[in-house]
Amino acid sequence: MEQQFIYEQIPFQDVMFPLNLLTNMQIPPGTVRKLPLTWHEQLELLYFTRGGAVVECAGRCIHTKDNSLVLINPCEIHTVYYGEGSPLYDCIMIDTRLYASASQDICEMKYLAPMQNHQI
């Protein structure tokens, strides 16, 4: 059977603040990976306050414990599902605009340029 991968377009509410924070995410007991694996262009950090989840990323399965931190690189195929216990985690999505700017970046546009132009 051919594996499917779904592209996730991650919306950011404020283009000047390219971070999304999802807190206290829970995985219901018995949830196994049934949906296709996903990928997106953003860097993703998963912090498990309570472990017991399985993060499948780039062909590897990572079994989380309490206080585990998992980094998912941009464009890596991944999913998160129930392993054991009662997994609870926070997710931070970091848009590429925060760290991949070749010239003028958000900090410069929002803070430095207005200061230089005496707008702040």
Chimera marker file (.cmm) of the C-alpha trace (Angstrom):
<marker_set name="trace">
<marker id="1" x="0.000" y="0.000" z="0.000" r="1" g="1" b="0" radius="0.5"/>
<marker id="2" x="1.359" y="3.421" z="-0.974" r="1" g="1" b="0" radius="0.5"/>
<marker id="3" x="1.998" y="5.835" z="1.922" r="1" g="1" b="0" radius="0.5"/>
<marker id="4" x="0.322" y="9.256" z="1.686" r="1" g="1" b="0" radius="0.5"/>
<marker id="5" x="1.768" y="12.466" z="3.057" r="1" g="1" b="0" radius="0.5"/>
<marker id="6" x="-0.384" y="15.531" z="3.657" r="1" g="1" b="0" radius="0.5"/>
<marker id="7" x="0.996" y="19.073" z="3.415" r="1" g="1" b="0" radius="0.5"/>
<marker id="8" x="-0.209" y="21.226" z="6.329" r="1" g="1" b="0" radius="0.5"/>
<marker id="9" x="-0.477" y="24.922" z="5.669" r="1" g="1" b="0" radius="0.5"/>
<marker id="10" x="0.098" y="26.502" z="9.069" r="1" g="1" b="0" radius="0.5"/>
<marker id="11" x="-1.752" y="29.808" z="9.520" r="1" g="1" b="0" radius="0.5"/>
<marker id="12" x="-0.167" y="32.574" z="11.572" r="1" g="1" b="0" radius="0.5"/>
<marker id="13" x="-2.592" y="35.174" z="12.903" r="1" g="1" b="0" radius="0.5"/>
<marker id="14" x="-0.045" y="37.979" z="12.996" r="1" g="1" b="0" radius="0.5"/>
<marker id="15" x="2.551" y="38.128" z="10.225" r="1" g="1" b="0" radius="0.5"/>
<marker id="16" x="4.716" y="40.235" z="12.523" r="1" g="1" b="0" radius="0.5"/>
<marker id="17" x="4.714" y="37.474" z="15.175" r="1" g="1" b="0" radius="0.5"/>
<marker id="18" x="5.538" y="34.235" z="13.351" r="1" g="1" b="0" radius="0.5"/>
<marker id="19" x="4.972" y="31.839" z="16.257" r="1" g="1" b="0" radius="0.5"/>
<marker id="20" x="2.009" y="29.617" z="17.066" r="1" g="1" b="0" radius="0.5"/>
<marker id="21" x="1.642" y="28.176" z="20.532" r="1" g="1" b="0" radius="0.5"/>
<marker id="22" x="-0.749" y="25.334" z="21.304" r="1" g="1" b="0" radius="0.5"/>
<marker id="23" x="-0.837" y="24.342" z="24.968" r="1" g="1" b="0" radius="0.5"/>
<marker id="24" x="-2.121" y="21.371" z="26.955" r="1" g="1" b="0" radius="0.5"/>
<marker id="25" x="-2.709" y="19.192" z="23.917" r="1" g="1" b="0" radius="0.5"/>
<marker id="26" x="-3.872" y="15.701" z="24.857" r="1" g="1" b="0" radius="0.5"/>
<marker id="27" x="-3.904" y="12.477" z="22.939" r="1" g="1" b="0" radius="0.5"/>
<marker id="28" x="-6.908" y="10.301" z="23.801" r="1" g="1" b="0" radius="0.5"/>
<marker id="29" x="-6.060" y="6.772" z="24.984" r="1" g="1" b="0" radius="0.5"/>
<marker id="30" x="-6.078" y="4.216" z="22.216" r="1" g="1" b="0" radius="0.5"/>
<marker id="31" x="-5.433" y="6.754" z="19.456" r="1" g="1" b="0" radius="0.5"/>
<marker id="32" x="-3.223" y="5.086" z="16.907" r="1" g="1" b="0" radius="0.5"/>
<marker id="33" x="-1.910" y="6.634" z="13.734" r="1" g="1" b="0" radius="0.5"/>
<marker id="34" x="-4.669" y="6.174" z="11.197" r="1" g="1" b="0" radius="0.5"/>
<marker id="35" x="-4.332" y="9.446" z="9.322" r="1" g="1" b="0" radius="0.5"/>
<marker id="36" x="-1.626" y="10.047" z="6.734" r="1" g="1" b="0" radius="0.5"/>
<marker id="37" x="1.657" y="11.477" z="7.915" r="1" g="1" b="0" radius="0.5"/>
<marker id="38" x="1.954" y="15.243" z="7.532" r="1" g="1" b="0" radius="0.5"/>
<marker id="39" x="4.631" y="17.811" z="6.756" r="1" g="1" b="0" radius="0.5"/>
<marker id="40" x="4.930" y="21.599" z="6.765" r="1" g="1" b="0" radius="0.5"/>
<marker id="41" x="7.547" y="24.265" z="6.174" r="1" g="1" b="0" radius="0.5"/>
<marker id="42" x="7.765" y="25.409" z="9.807" r="1" g="1" b="0" radius="0.5"/>
<marker id="43" x="10.067" y="24.290" z="12.591" r="1" g="1" b="0" radius="0.5"/>
<marker id="44" x="8.030" y="22.534" z="15.297" r="1" g="1" b="0" radius="0.5"/>
<marker id="45" x="8.903" y="22.001" z="18.949" r="1" g="1" b="0" radius="0.5"/>
<marker id="46" x="6.893" y="19.533" z="21.019" r="1" g="1" b="0" radius="0.5"/>
<marker id="47" x="7.356" y="19.654" z="24.784" r="1" g="1" b="0" radius="0.5"/>
<marker id="48" x="5.761" y="16.723" z="26.613" r="1" g="1" b="0" radius="0.5"/>
<marker id="49" x="4.909" y="17.641" z="30.195" r="1" g="1" b="0" radius="0.5"/>
<marker id="50" x="3.547" y="14.091" z="30.468" r="1" g="1" b="0" radius="0.5"/>
<marker id="51" x="5.063" y="11.529" z="28.193" r="1" g="1" b="0" radius="0.5"/>
<marker id="52" x="3.638" y="8.410" z="26.710" r="1" g="1" b="0" radius="0.5"/>
<marker id="53" x="3.168" y="9.585" z="23.140" r="1" g="1" b="0" radius="0.5"/>
<marker id="54" x="4.938" y="8.320" z="20.068" r="1" g="1" b="0" radius="0.5"/>
<marker id="55" x="6.325" y="10.886" z="17.651" r="1" g="1" b="0" radius="0.5"/>
<marker id="56" x="6.964" y="9.363" z="14.269" r="1" g="1" b="0" radius="0.5"/>
<marker id="57" x="9.359" y="11.632" z="12.417" r="1" g="1" b="0" radius="0.5"/>
<marker id="58" x="11.588" y="11.114" z="9.388" r="1" g="1" b="0" radius="0.5"/>
<marker id="59" x="11.092" y="7.368" z="9.572" r="1" g="1" b="0" radius="0.5"/>
<marker id="60" x="11.950" y="7.084" z="13.298" r="1" g="1" b="0" radius="0.5"/>
<marker id="61" x="9.636" y="6.448" z="16.245" r="1" g="1" b="0" radius="0.5"/>
<marker id="62" x="10.411" y="8.515" z="19.338" r="1" g="1" b="0" radius="0.5"/>
<marker id="63" x="8.734" y="7.333" z="22.553" r="1" g="1" b="0" radius="0.5"/>
<marker id="64" x="8.314" y="10.343" z="24.810" r="1" g="1" b="0" radius="0.5"/>
<marker id="65" x="8.714" y="10.520" z="28.568" r="1" g="1" b="0" radius="0.5"/>
<marker id="66" x="7.820" y="13.279" z="31.029" r="1" g="1" b="0" radius="0.5"/>
<marker id="67" x="9.636" y="16.515" z="30.103" r="1" g="1" b="0" radius="0.5"/>
<marker id="68" x="10.683" y="15.265" z="26.660" r="1" g="1" b="0" radius="0.5"/>
<marker id="69" x="11.415" y="17.830" z="23.974" r="1" g="1" b="0" radius="0.5"/>
<marker id="70" x="11.101" y="16.786" z="20.335" r="1" g="1" b="0" radius="0.5"/>
<marker id="71" x="12.252" y="19.000" z="17.475" r="1" g="1" b="0" radius="0.5"/>
<marker id="72" x="10.690" y="18.474" z="14.061" r="1" g="1" b="0" radius="0.5"/>
<marker id="73" x="12.656" y="20.121" z="11.298" r="1" g="1" b="0" radius="0.5"/>
<marker id="74" x="10.916" y="21.944" z="8.454" r="1" g="1" b="0" radius="0.5"/>
<marker id="75" x="9.555" y="19.636" z="5.757" r="1" g="1" b="0" radius="0.5"/>
<marker id="76" x="10.024" y="16.457" z="7.829" r="1" g="1" b="0" radius="0.5"/>
<marker id="77" x="7.228" y="13.929" z="7.535" r="1" g="1" b="0" radius="0.5"/>
<marker id="78" x="5.747" y="13.277" z="10.974" r="1" g="1" b="0" radius="0.5"/>
<marker id="79" x="2.790" y="12.448" z="13.209" r="1" g="1" b="0" radius="0.5"/>
<marker id="80" x="2.069" y="12.143" z="16.943" r="1" g="1" b="0" radius="0.5"/>
<marker id="81" x="-0.028" y="9.382" z="18.470" r="1" g="1" b="0" radius="0.5"/>
<marker id="82" x="-0.824" y="7.668" z="21.744" r="1" g="1" b="0" radius="0.5"/>
<marker id="83" x="1.737" y="5.302" z="23.229" r="1" g="1" b="0" radius="0.5"/>
<marker id="84" x="0.872" y="4.760" z="26.892" r="1" g="1" b="0" radius="0.5"/>
<marker id="85" x="-0.012" y="6.734" z="30.025" r="1" g="1" b="0" radius="0.5"/>
<marker id="86" x="-1.748" y="10.056" z="29.429" r="1" g="1" b="0" radius="0.5"/>
<marker id="87" x="0.361" y="12.191" z="27.079" r="1" g="1" b="0" radius="0.5"/>
<marker id="88" x="0.097" y="15.963" z="27.469" r="1" g="1" b="0" radius="0.5"/>
<marker id="89" x="2.172" y="18.375" z="25.414" r="1" g="1" b="0" radius="0.5"/>
<marker id="90" x="2.695" y="21.907" z="24.174" r="1" g="1" b="0" radius="0.5"/>
<marker id="91" x="3.482" y="22.712" z="20.566" r="1" g="1" b="0" radius="0.5"/>
<marker id="92" x="5.396" y="25.713" z="19.234" r="1" g="1" b="0" radius="0.5"/>
<marker id="93" x="5.368" y="26.311" z="15.499" r="1" g="1" b="0" radius="0.5"/>
<marker id="94" x="8.082" y="28.692" z="14.271" r="1" g="1" b="0" radius="0.5"/>
<marker id="95" x="7.593" y="30.191" z="10.852" r="1" g="1" b="0" radius="0.5"/>
<marker id="96" x="10.584" y="30.359" z="8.535" r="1" g="1" b="0" radius="0.5"/>
<marker id="97" x="10.338" y="34.160" z="8.458" r="1" g="1" b="0" radius="0.5"/>
<marker id="98" x="11.754" y="34.242" z="11.980" r="1" g="1" b="0" radius="0.5"/>
<marker id="99" x="15.011" y="32.472" z="11.179" r="1" g="1" b="0" radius="0.5"/>
<marker id="100" x="15.450" y="32.324" z="7.397" r="1" g="1" b="0" radius="0.5"/>
<marker id="101" x="15.421" y="35.973" z="6.416" r="1" g="1" b="0" radius="0.5"/>
<marker id="102" x="18.137" y="36.740" z="3.917" r="1" g="1" b="0" radius="0.5"/>
<marker id="103" x="17.898" y="40.497" z="4.235" r="1" g="1" b="0" radius="0.5"/>
<marker id="104" x="15.309" y="42.497" z="6.137" r="1" g="1" b="0" radius="0.5"/>
<marker id="105" x="13.817" y="40.448" z="8.942" r="1" g="1" b="0" radius="0.5"/>
<marker id="106" x="10.820" y="40.906" z="11.216" r="1" g="1" b="0" radius="0.5"/>
<marker id="107" x="12.832" y="42.310" z="14.119" r="1" g="1" b="0" radius="0.5"/>
<marker id="108" x="14.330" y="44.872" z="11.802" r="1" g="1" b="0" radius="0.5"/>
<marker id="109" x="10.954" y="45.798" z="10.288" r="1" g="1" b="0" radius="0.5"/>
<marker id="110" x="9.051" y="45.949" z="13.570" r="1" g="1" b="0" radius="0.5"/>
<marker id="111" x="11.645" y="47.386" z="15.953" r="1" g="1" b="0" radius="0.5"/>
<marker id="112" x="14.885" y="48.579" z="14.365" r="1" g="1" b="0" radius="0.5"/>
<marker id="113" x="13.574" y="50.473" z="11.328" r="1" g="1" b="0" radius="0.5"/>
<marker id="114" x="10.923" y="52.421" z="13.312" r="1" g="1" b="0" radius="0.5"/>
<marker id="115" x="13.562" y="53.345" z="15.888" r="1" g="1" b="0" radius="0.5"/>
<marker id="116" x="15.951" y="54.517" z="13.179" r="1" g="1" b="0" radius="0.5"/>
<marker id="117" x="13.152" y="56.557" z="11.586" r="1" g="1" b="0" radius="0.5"/>
<marker id="118" x="12.257" y="58.067" z="14.986" r="1" g="1" b="0" radius="0.5"/>
<marker id="119" x="8.794" y="56.498" z="14.905" r="1" g="1" b="0" radius="0.5"/>
<marker id="120" x="9.262" y="54.931" z="18.318" r="1" g="1" b="0" radius="0.5"/>
<link id1="1" id2="2" r="1" g="1" b="0" radius="0.2"/>
<link id1="2" id2="3" r="1" g="1" b="0" radius="0.2"/>
<link id1="3" id2="4" r="1" g="1" b="0" radius="0.2"/>
<link id1="4" id2="5" r="1" g="1" b="0" radius="0.2"/>
<link id1="5" id2="6" r="1" g="1" b="0" radius="0.2"/>
<link id1="6" id2="7" r="1" g="1" b="0" radius="0.2"/>
<link id1="7" id2="8" r="1" g="1" b="0" radius="0.2"/>
<link id1="8" id2="9" r="1" g="1" b="0" radius="0.2"/>
<link id1="9" id2="10" r="1" g="1" b="0" radius="0.2"/>
<link id1="10" id2="11" r="1" g="1" b="0" radius="0.2"/>
<link id1="11" id2="12" r="1" g="1" b="0" radius="0.2"/>
<link id1="12" id2="13" r="1" g="1" b="0" radius="0.2"/>
<link id1="13" id2="14" r="1" g="1" b="0" radius="0.2"/>
<link id1="14" id2="15" r="1" g="1" b="0" radius="0.2"/>
<link id1="15" id2="16" r="1" g="1" b="0" radius="0.2"/>
<link id1="16" id2="17" r="1" g="1" b="0" radius="0.2"/>
<link id1="17" id2="18" r="1" g="1" b="0" radius="0.2"/>
<link id1="18" id2="19" r="1" g="1" b="0" radius="0.2"/>
<link id1="19" id2="20" r="1" g="1" b="0" radius="0.2"/>
<link id1="20" id2="21" r="1" g="1" b="0" radius="0.2"/>
<link id1="21" id2="22" r="1" g="1" b="0" radius="0.2"/>
<link id1="22" id2="23" r="1" g="1" b="0" radius="0.2"/>
<link id1="23" id2="24" r="1" g="1" b="0" radius="0.2"/>
<link id1="24" id2="25" r="1" g="1" b="0" radius="0.2"/>
<link id1="25" id2="26" r="1" g="1" b="0" radius="0.2"/>
<link id1="26" id2="27" r="1" g="1" b="0" radius="0.2"/>
<link id1="27" id2="28" r="1" g="1" b="0" radius="0.2"/>
<link id1="28" id2="29" r="1" g="1" b="0" radius="0.2"/>
<link id1="29" id2="30" r="1" g="1" b="0" radius="0.2"/>
<link id1="30" id2="31" r="1" g="1" b="0" radius="0.2"/>
<link id1="31" id2="32" r="1" g="1" b="0" radius="0.2"/>
<link id1="32" id2="33" r="1" g="1" b="0" radius="0.2"/>
<link id1="33" id2="34" r="1" g="1" b="0" radius="0.2"/>
<link id1="34" id2="35" r="1" g="1" b="0" radius="0.2"/>
<link id1="35" id2="36" r="1" g="1" b="0" radius="0.2"/>
<link id1="36" id2="37" r="1" g="1" b="0" radius="0.2"/>
<link id1="37" id2="38" r="1" g="1" b="0" radius="0.2"/>
<link id1="38" id2="39" r="1" g="1" b="0" radius="0.2"/>
<link id1="39" id2="40" r="1" g="1" b="0" radius="0.2"/>
<link id1="40" id2="41" r="1" g="1" b="0" radius="0.2"/>
<link id1="41" id2="42" r="1" g="1" b="0" radius="0.2"/>
<link id1="42" id2="43" r="1" g="1" b="0" radius="0.2"/>
<link id1="43" id2="44" r="1" g="1" b="0" radius="0.2"/>
<link id1="44" id2="45" r="1" g="1" b="0" radius="0.2"/>
<link id1="45" id2="46" r="1" g="1" b="0" radius="0.2"/>
<link id1="46" id2="47" r="1" g="1" b="0" radius="0.2"/>
<link id1="47" id2="48" r="1" g="1" b="0" radius="0.2"/>
<link id1="48" id2="49" r="1" g="1" b="0" radius="0.2"/>
<link id1="49" id2="50" r="1" g="1" b="0" radius="0.2"/>
<link id1="50" id2="51" r="1" g="1" b="0" radius="0.2"/>
<link id1="51" id2="52" r="1" g="1" b="0" radius="0.2"/>
<link id1="52" id2="53" r="1" g="1" b="0" radius="0.2"/>
<link id1="53" id2="54" r="1" g="1" b="0" radius="0.2"/>
<link id1="54" id2="55" r="1" g="1" b="0" radius="0.2"/>
<link id1="55" id2="56" r="1" g="1" b="0" radius="0.2"/>
<link id1="56" id2="57" r="1" g="1" b="0" radius="0.2"/>
<link id1="57" id2="58" r="1" g="1" b="0" radius="0.2"/>
<link id1="58" id2="59" r="1" g="1" b="0" radius="0.2"/>
<link id1="59" id2="60" r="1" g="1" b="0" radius="0.2"/>
<link id1="60" id2="61" r="1" g="1" b="0" radius="0.2"/>
<link id1="61" id2="62" r="1" g="1" b="0" radius="0.2"/>
<link id1="62" id2="63" r="1" g="1" b="0" radius="0.2"/>
<link id1="63" id2="64" r="1" g="1" b="0" radius="0.2"/>
<link id1="64" id2="65" r="1" g="1" b="0" radius="0.2"/>
<link id1="65" id2="66" r="1" g="1" b="0" radius="0.2"/>
<link id1="66" id2="67" r="1" g="1" b="0" radius="0.2"/>
<link id1="67" id2="68" r="1" g="1" b="0" radius="0.2"/>
<link id1="68" id2="69" r="1" g="1" b="0" radius="0.2"/>
<link id1="69" id2="70" r="1" g="1" b="0" radius="0.2"/>
<link id1="70" id2="71" r="1" g="1" b="0" radius="0.2"/>
<link id1="71" id2="72" r="1" g="1" b="0" radius="0.2"/>
<link id1="72" id2="73" r="1" g="1" b="0" radius="0.2"/>
<link id1="73" id2="74" r="1" g="1" b="0" radius="0.2"/>
<link id1="74" id2="75" r="1" g="1" b="0" radius="0.2"/>
<link id1="75" id2="76" r="1" g="1" b="0" radius="0.2"/>
<link id1="76" id2="77" r="1" g="1" b="0" radius="0.2"/>
<link id1="77" id2="78" r="1" g="1" b="0" radius="0.2"/>
<link id1="78" id2="79" r="1" g="1" b="0" radius="0.2"/>
<link id1="79" id2="80" r="1" g="1" b="0" radius="0.2"/>
<link id1="80" id2="81" r="1" g="1" b="0" radius="0.2"/>
<link id1="81" id2="82" r="1" g="1" b="0" radius="0.2"/>
<link id1="82" id2="83" r="1" g="1" b="0" radius="0.2"/>
<link id1="83" id2="84" r="1" g="1" b="0" radius="0.2"/>
<link id1="84" id2="85" r="1" g="1" b="0" radius="0.2"/>
<link id1="85" id2="86" r="1" g="1" b="0" radius="0.2"/>
<link id1="86" id2="87" r="1" g="1" b="0" radius="0.2"/>
<link id1="87" id2="88" r="1" g="1" b="0" radius="0.2"/>
<link id1="88" id2="89" r="1" g="1" b="0" radius="0.2"/>
<link id1="89" id2="90" r="1" g="1" b="0" radius="0.2"/>
<link id1="90" id2="91" r="1" g="1" b="0" radius="0.2"/>
<link id1="91" id2="92" r="1" g="1" b="0" radius="0.2"/>
<link id1="92" id2="93" r="1" g="1" b="0" radius="0.2"/>
<link id1="93" id2="94" r="1" g="1" b="0" radius="0.2"/>
<link id1="94" id2="95" r="1" g="1" b="0" radius="0.2"/>
<link id1="95" id2="96" r="1" g="1" b="0" radius="0.2"/>
<link id1="96" id2="97" r="1" g="1" b="0" radius="0.2"/>
<link id1="97" id2="98" r="1" g="1" b="0" radius="0.2"/>
<link id1="98" id2="99" r="1" g="1" b="0" radius="0.2"/>
<link id1="99" id2="100" r="1" g="1" b="0" radius="0.2"/>
<link id1="100" id2="101" r="1" g="1" b="0" radius="0.2"/>
<link id1="101" id2="102" r="1" g="1" b="0" radius="0.2"/>
<link id1="102" id2="103" r="1" g="1" b="0" radius="0.2"/>
<link id1="103" id2="104" r="1" g="1" b="0" radius="0.2"/>
<link id1="104" id2="105" r="1" g="1" b="0" radius="0.2"/>
<link id1="105" id2="106" r="1" g="1" b="0" radius="0.2"/>
<link id1="106" id2="107" r="1" g="1" b="0" radius="0.2"/>
<link id1="107" id2="108" r="1" g="1" b="0" radius="0.2"/>
<link id1="108" id2="109" r="1" g="1" b="0" radius="0.2"/>
<link id1="109" id2="110" r="1" g="1" b="0" radius="0.2"/>
<link id1="110" id2="111" r="1" g="1" b="0" radius="0.2"/>
<link id1="111" id2="112" r="1" g="1" b="0" radius="0.2"/>
<link id1="112" id2="113" r="1" g="1" b="0" radius="0.2"/>
<link id1="113" id2="114" r="1" g="1" b="0" radius="0.2"/>
<link id1="114" id2="115" r="1" g="1" b="0" radius="0.2"/>
<link id1="115" id2="116" r="1" g="1" b="0" radius="0.2"/>
<link id1="116" id2="117" r="1" g="1" b="0" radius="0.2"/>
<link id1="117" id2="118" r="1" g="1" b="0" radius="0.2"/>
<link id1="118" id2="119" r="1" g="1" b="0" radius="0.2"/>
<link id1="119" id2="120" r="1" g="1" b="0" radius="0.2"/>
</marker_set>
